[in-house]
């Protein structure tokens, strides 16, 4: 038999080197890639909850990636620009008792500045309007009422005599409850009997008080009715909301999220489609799309920081506990209408608080003075109306709301921008605090998929951040 020709010496050396060194190394690399995640932690959502969680995890030394569906960070705490103007699309302020937000702002060099106080409150009831003049401005076209003390409520014409008497007799009882509940957590509040703030105050003071004062105020602030809001949540937060100076960041409310994102690895325009556990590899897989195409990444743990009503659509095979809870999570829908005054008749910051008898479309209107000395107008739509028209284009929506807005403002204006929120704020209905407490009691540091958002704490930016920090503690096993 003819022997094959001998291989060149250099070829033999190469083959032996490959077989003894390179091939096992490649196998090891492949095995390592299969059995180990791309990241220690992946956070879905670059709002204050997600960014706060990611920032905490990154400081602990973990390899962290944030996936954000939008092209910029912030979520519902974002400052947008349009036509050379800045406007707050969602959250509009922070408060002095927001200790976690203030600590982050101090660490990242975000300067906190005051927001000019509202000088006038105009209550609109049916076809009448009543001005509560906090600035003692006598040059008003409306009936002026100075409301500095509870006793002065007796002069308000749209409350019955019986309601005024109840206010004077029972306000002390409610104040005691406010002191009792102040600062309590969702878990602590869940142990108390709860009804809606509307029904509680209707029972205490009368239907006209609930309809004409409480419901419009709650609707304007939270974009849903007082009939859906937990009385316990209101009492836990009311004192801090009423007795303090509203603040923001120099550069806008979104400045803190912008600074956080600059310190993190954030992948924008990344739309998460599915989050699944890979039990064979003890990892979590995330499938998402980018402008380039479909991608898949793995992590040891994932924090889902998106609106609570969107969570179940992302999780593949959620636990029964998660399914039961997230089925109970509800959000309001709204749209914010940003306008510019053409006649500029408003010389002071003015908040219009609008009862449903005055407008079925608009819940509140804020007129504020900008740095240029002119007036900017921001209107918030009612939940029911917003749900009907949320998908309409800007032109059709402007037609729908212009008449109501004209009647409220009684001046000429230009609509500049419309910002829609299909998930505006979580609805803390009576009994929801109990659902939160039960769900959170079952979260452990062993969980590979964790959750963060204001719907797990309180409907404020501080509540969202607090939830994100708590999720990060669970992720690193320090909860």
N, C-alpha and C positions, 0 to 999 in steps of 0.2 A: 504494500500500500504506500502510496506517495504521501510523505509528510507535508503538512501545510507549511508555508514559508514562515519563518520566525518573525514575530512582531518586532518592530523597532524598539530599542530599549526605552526611549522616551515615552512611547505609547504605553508600554507595560507599566512604567512607573505611574503614569497618569491614571490608568485603570485601577491599580492597587490603591492609590491615594483616594480615589473616588469611593471605592468599595469600603475602605476602612475608616475614612474620616468624613467625607462629604455626605454620603448617602445616609448614615445614621444621624447626622446633624439635621438634614432635611426632614427626616422622619420625626425627630424631636421637635423641630419647629412646627411641623404640621400638627403633631399631637398637642403642643402647647397652644396653638391657635384654636384648635377644636375645643379643648377643655378649659380655656381661660377666656374671660370676657374682653371685649374691646375697651370697656371703661369700667371703673369701679361703680360709678353712679351715673345714671342718665336722668335728667329732670325734663319733664315735658311741660312747657309753658314758661314764658319769660315775663310774667307779671311779678308783682312784689313778692308773692308767696313762693314762686318757683326760683326767682333770683336770690331771695333771702336764704332759701334752703341750699342752693348750689354754692353760694358764697361761703356759707358755714362749712359745708363739706370740703370745699377746696382748701380752706384754712387748716383743716385737719389732715391734709396731705393726700387726699384721695384724687384720683383722676376723674374729672367730672366733665360731662357734656350737657349743654342745654339745647333742646330742640324747640324752636319757635316757628309757628306757622306764618306769622307776619314778617314784614321786612325790617321791623325795628322792635325794640323791647318796650315793655310797659304794661301791656294788657289793658285793664280798665283804670290804670294810673299812668296816663300818658299825656304829654303836651304835644299837640299837633300845630302845624303852621299852614296858613292858607292866605294867599293874597298879601303876604308881608305881615300878617297878624298871627299871634299865638293864641290858641284856645285849648281849654282843658276838656278833652273828649269824655272823660269819666269822672273819677274822683277830683274834687276841686280844692281840698284843704287837708291839713293835718292839725292836730291839737296838741297843746303842751303836755298832756298826760300820755301821748303816744311814745312811751319810753324806748321801745325797740327801734322804731323808725328814727327817733332822735339820736340814738346811739350809733346807728349805721350812718346817719347823715354827718355826725361829728367825725366818725372814723374816715369817711370818704371825702370830707371837705365840702359838703353841701351846705351852703349858707341858708339859714331859715329866716324868712322875712314875713312881716304881718300882712294880712289881707285887710283892706279898709272895711270897717264895720258897716253893716247895713243900717242906714239912717231911718228909712221909712218902711213900714209894712202896710201894704194895701190889701185888705180882705175884700174879695169879690163874691157877693152872695146874690144869686138871681140877677136882677138888673141893677143892683146897687153896689157901691163901693165905699169902703170905710178905711180911712188912713190912720194908722197908729204911728204918730209922729214922734220918734225917739230923738230927733234932732231939734225939736221945738221950732220947726220951720212953719211959720204962719202963712207963708206965701204959697198956698196950695189951692188947687181947684176943687178938691174933694172935702167932705166933712172930716174934720181933724179931731182925733181923740188921743189924749196923752195917757198912756198906760204904763205907769212906773211901779204901781203896787197893786196887790190883789183887790184892795178896797176900791180902786178906780175902775174895776171891771163893771161896777154898778152903772156906769155911764154908757156902756156899750148898748146901742139900740137893738141889735139883732139877737139879744138874749132875753128870755122871758124873766119876769120878776122872780118866779119860783127858782129858775136856774141861778140867778144872781144870789139868792138867799142860800142855796145849796153850796155855792162856791165859798161864800163867807163862813158857813158853818162847818164844811167838811174838808177844806183845803189842808188844814193841819194834819188830818188823818193820812192824806196822801203824801204829805211831806215826810211824815214819819216812815212811811213805806219806802219812799225814795232813799232815805238815810239807811234803812235796813238792807236794801238790795244793792246799794251803790258798790260797784267794783266786783261783784260776784261773777264767777266764771260760769260758762254754759253748764258745766256739770253741777255746780251748786244750785243754779237757777232751776235745773230740771227737777229738783226735789220739791219745788214749791208748786202749789196749785196755780194753773195758768189759764187765762182767758184772753181774748183780744183786748187791746187798749181801747178800742172803740166801745165795746160792750161794758167794760169796767167804768169808763167815764160817762157813758150814757146812763148807767145805773146810778152813779154818784151825783151827777150834775144835771142830766137831762139830755134829750135827743138833740135839741138845738145846739147845745155846746159841742156834742160829738160830731154833728153834721157840719156845722159852720166854722169850727175852730180846729178840732183835733184831726178830723179826716183830711182836710186840705193841707194842713201842716205836714202830716206824715206822708201824704201822697207827693207833695213837692220835694221832700227830702229823700224818700226811699223809692219813689216811682210805683208804689202800690198802696192800697187802701189800708187805713187803720183797722178795718174789719178783719184784715189778714195778719196783723202784727201782734206778736206776743207782748202782753202787758209787762211781764217780768223782764224781758229784754229792754223795754223802754225805761223802766224804773232803774235798771242797773246802769244805764248810760246817760240818762236825761240830765243829771246834775252837771256832768262834764261837758255836755253839748251846749248847755244854756249859759254857763257862767265862765266862759273862757274866750280867748282871742283866737280866731281862726288864722292859720298860718299856711305858708307854702314855701317852696324853695326858690331861691334866686335863679331865674331861668325857666321856672315852671314846675308844676307838680311832678312831671316826669323826669326831672333831673336826677333824682336818687336812683331810679331804675337804670337810667343811662350810665351813671357811674358804676353801678354794680355790674352791668353787662360788659363794660370796658375791662373789668378785672376777671372775666370768665371766658370760657370757650363756648360761644353761642353759634349755633347753626341756624340761620334765618331761612325763611321760605321753605321750611321743612314740615310738611303736613303729615302728622302721625296717623296711620291707618289702623294698626293693630298692635296690642301689647300682649305677649303670651309668655307663660312660664315654660321653660324647657327643663322638665324634671330629670331627664337623663343626664344633662350637663349641670343641673342646679344653677341655671342662669335665667335671665329674663331677656327675651328677644323683642325688638321693636322694629316693625316694618313701617317705613315712611317714604314719602316722595319728595323730591326736590326738583327745581327746574331742569336738572340734568337727567333725572329718571328715578326709578325705584331703588331703594337701598334697605339694608338690614344691618342692625347693630345689636350687640349683646352687652349686658351689664350685670353686675352682681345684684344691684338693687335699683329700682326705678321709683321716682317720686312723680306722681301725676298731679300737676298743678294747673288744671284747666277748670272752667266753670263746672260745678257739680252736676248739672243736668246734661253734660256732654260725656261724662266718665264711662258709663256703661257701653256706649257706642265704640269705645276704644279697647276695652278689656275683653280678651278672649277667655271664655269660661270663668267669669267672676265667681267668687265664693258666694254661698247663699247669704251670708251675713252682709256682704257688700251689695248684693242685688237688692236685698230687703231695704237697706238704708237708702241707696241711691234712687230707688223707686219713689222715695218720699221727698227727694230734693226738688224744689220748684224755684223758678226764677221769674222775675218780672221782665217785660220787654218795654223798651221806650226808644224814643229818638230825641236827640238834642238839636234844637234849631238855633243857629248862631246868626245874629242880625246886627246891622249897624243903623243907628238912629240918623235920619236925614235932617230932622228939625232940631234935635238935641234940646228938647224942653226939660229933660231931667238933669237937675244940677246935683242931686245926691243919689247915693246908692239906694235902690228901691226894689223890694221883693214883693211881687204880686202873689198872694196866696189865694187860690181859686177853688171855690166849691164846685161840686159836680152840677149844681143848679145853674151856675154861671157859664160853664163850658164843659161839654162832654169830651173834648179833644185835648185841651191843654190843662196840665196840673199846676204848673207854676211858671212864673217868668221873673228872671233876675235882670235888672238894669244896673250896670256898674260903669263907673268912670274909668277910662283907660289912661295910660301914661301920656297920651296925646291931648287929654282934656275933653274928649268926646265920649259919647255913650255907646257901650256895647250891650247887646240884648241876647239873653240865653233863655230859650223856652224848652220846657220838658213836657213831653206828651204823656197822656194817660195810658196805662197798660192796655186796656181793652181796645182803645183806638189804635195804639201802636201795633198791636197784633194784627189788626185788619189791614194796615197800610204799609207794614214794614218792608214789603217786597216791591212797593211802587217806586218808580224813578223820582228823581228830585223835583222835576217840573210838576208832575201830578201831585206830589206831596205838598208842594208850595201852594198849589191851588186849593187843596183840601184845608189847609190851616190858616191861610192869609186872612180870611174874614174874621175868624175868632181872635187872631192875634191883633188885628186892627182895632177891634172893639175893646180889647184889654188895654192896649197901649195908647190909643187915641192920638196917634201921631204917625208920620210917614217914616217908613223904614225899608231897608233893603235886606233880603235874605241872602246871606253869604255862603253858608255851609250847613249841611244836614249830616249828622252822625247817628247811625242806627246802632242799637244794641239789642240783639235778640235775647241775650242773657245779661240783663243789666245788674240786678242785685238779687241775692238769694232771699226768698221769702221766709222770714222767721215767724211762721204761723204758730198759734197756740198748740203745744204738744211737740213741736219740732225740736226744742231744746232737749227734751227727753230722748228723742231719737238720736241726737248727736251724742249724748252722754253714753247711751247703750253701745253705739258703734265704736266710739273711742275706747271704751273699756275693754274691747276685744282686740285692739291693735297691740302687737308686740314687736320687739326688736328682731324677731325671727322672720317677720313678714318681708317678702322680697318686693312686693308692690305696695307702696305707701301713697298717701293722698294729702294734699294741702290746698287750702283756699279759705276765703272768708266764710263760706257756707259751713265750715267746721268750727267757727269761733264766734265772730260777730261781723255784721255787714259794714265794716270800715277797713281802711287800708291797714291799720294796726292789727286788726283781727286776722287779716290775710297773712301778714308777715309772721304773726305769732304762730299761726298754723304751720307755716313753712319751716320755722325754726324747730318746732316740735317734731315735724316729720324728719328733719335732718338728725335730731337726737336719736330717734328710733332707728334710723338707717345705720348709725355708727354704734348703736348699742348703749347709749348713755341716757335713755329715757327712764 
